[in-house]
Amino acid sequence: MTIHYRTVNVDGLDIFYREAGPAGAPTILLLHGFPTSSHMFRDLIPLLADRYHLVAPDYPGFGYSSAPSIKEFTYTFDRLADVVEHFTDAIGLESYALYQQDFGGPVGFRLATRRPERIRALIIQNANAYDEGITEGVRDPVLRIWTDRTPDVEARLRSFFEMPVTRKQYLEGAPDPSLVRPDAWEHAQWGMDRPGNKEIQFELHANYGSNVERYDEWHAYFRKHQPPALVVWGKGDFVFAVAGAEAYRKDLKKVELHLLDAGHFALETHAAEIAGHIRRFLPATTPA
């Protein structure tokens, strides 16, 4: 098993991505969350690369992709989706399952609604699309700043980009914190500590309310196209509540739900279990 670390120019940006597995095998497009990058898939990729073609890009402003300043690039979820959509065109992805975690949800659901014919299945891991999944910590200040951009709300939001909160995202809800490697949160914090990156993250979080406004659109996509969905959810997640995982059953008929004894970044402790669910679920629901 070989993992390639590549870069492709998309819309004038250098987009870094990890790629592994046979080129002719079914593709899984891996969309990462905040504050990480394709680095979050470092354990999952080797567990699936014998059977699947795996592609994991870094969004602009994340990981090893270009990070233009907020004056040079408009950091919204629409723009992230534009870049990822054009990335799939640039490397020739025409059909794929979508693995979505955290920010990967709003990016991926935009892709799905734009090009539903390309989506073979959804793998949803702590990626929210329902009001039921929004915790108070997301509602205030992340959603509040969408309509109430005061100095107090801004200050509380900026605390999200510092090490205590980054570390908490990886450790809280984990059944045994000693199983979570420190390089996970150190790598994430390294990305945000680069000059100008906290302003990038602030702009994206200030735009998060645009995702909630699209929930009805995404639910309509679910009802109309009925993609098979595997929901694997760390039930100790303090960012998105378990009710958000269960809510997918309201609009999707083919849903398989597994609540894991894990936190927001369930792959840090449960990569093998999640890989096992994927290896069984995809062949059963999306035959070649």
C-alpha positions, 0 to 999 in steps of 0.5 A: 500500500502506497500513499501519494502526497500530491499537489494540483493547481485549482483556481490559481491555488495549490491544493494538496491531497493524499491519494492511495489505492487502485485508480480503477477502484471505487473512490471515496472522497475524504473531506476533513473537519476543523481545525485539522486537514487530510492529516485526520485520515492518516490512519483510515487510508491504509485500512481501506486502500486495498479495496478503494481509491481514496482521495483526501484534499486540504481546503484552502487555508488548511494543511498544506494547501495554499492559504491566501489572506482574507484580502486575497480569497473569500473564505466562505463555505460556498468558496470552499465547495467551489474549490473542492468541486473544481478539484474533483474535476482537475483530477478526474473524479466522476463518481465517489462516496463522500466521507464527511466530518465536521466542516466536511459536512457543509462542503460535501452537502454542497457538492452533493446538491450541485452534482447529485449524479456523482454521489454513490453514498454518504459516510457521515462522521460527526458532520451535522445537517439538522437543528437537533445536532446543534449544541449550545457551544455551536449556537453561541457564539458560532451561530450567534455571530452570523447575526450579532457581530459584537466585540464580546461575541468576536472575542469568544469565537477567537478563543476557539482557535487557541490550544486549550479548545483545540486539545479539548476537541480531540480529548473530550469524549474519548473513552481513554485520552491516552489513546489519542496521539498528541501529534493530532492536536499539535498538527492542527494547532500548527496550522492555525498558528501560522501568520494570518490563519486565525483570521481565515478561521474566524471568517469561516466560523463567522460564515457558519450560519450560511450552512444552517440556512441550507439545511432545508435544501440538503434535506430536500436532496436527501428525500429526492435522491436517497443516497445510501448513508452510513452514519458513524458518530462519536457519542461523546462529541461536545460539538455536535449532539447525538440527536444530529446523527439520529435526525438523518433517519427523518429524510433518508431511507437507507441509513445505517447508524453506529454510535461510537464510544468516542469524541468529535474526532472518532478516527483518532481512537476508532479508525479500525472500527470505522473502516470495518463499517465502511468495508461492509457497508459500501459493497452492500449498498453501492454494488460496482 
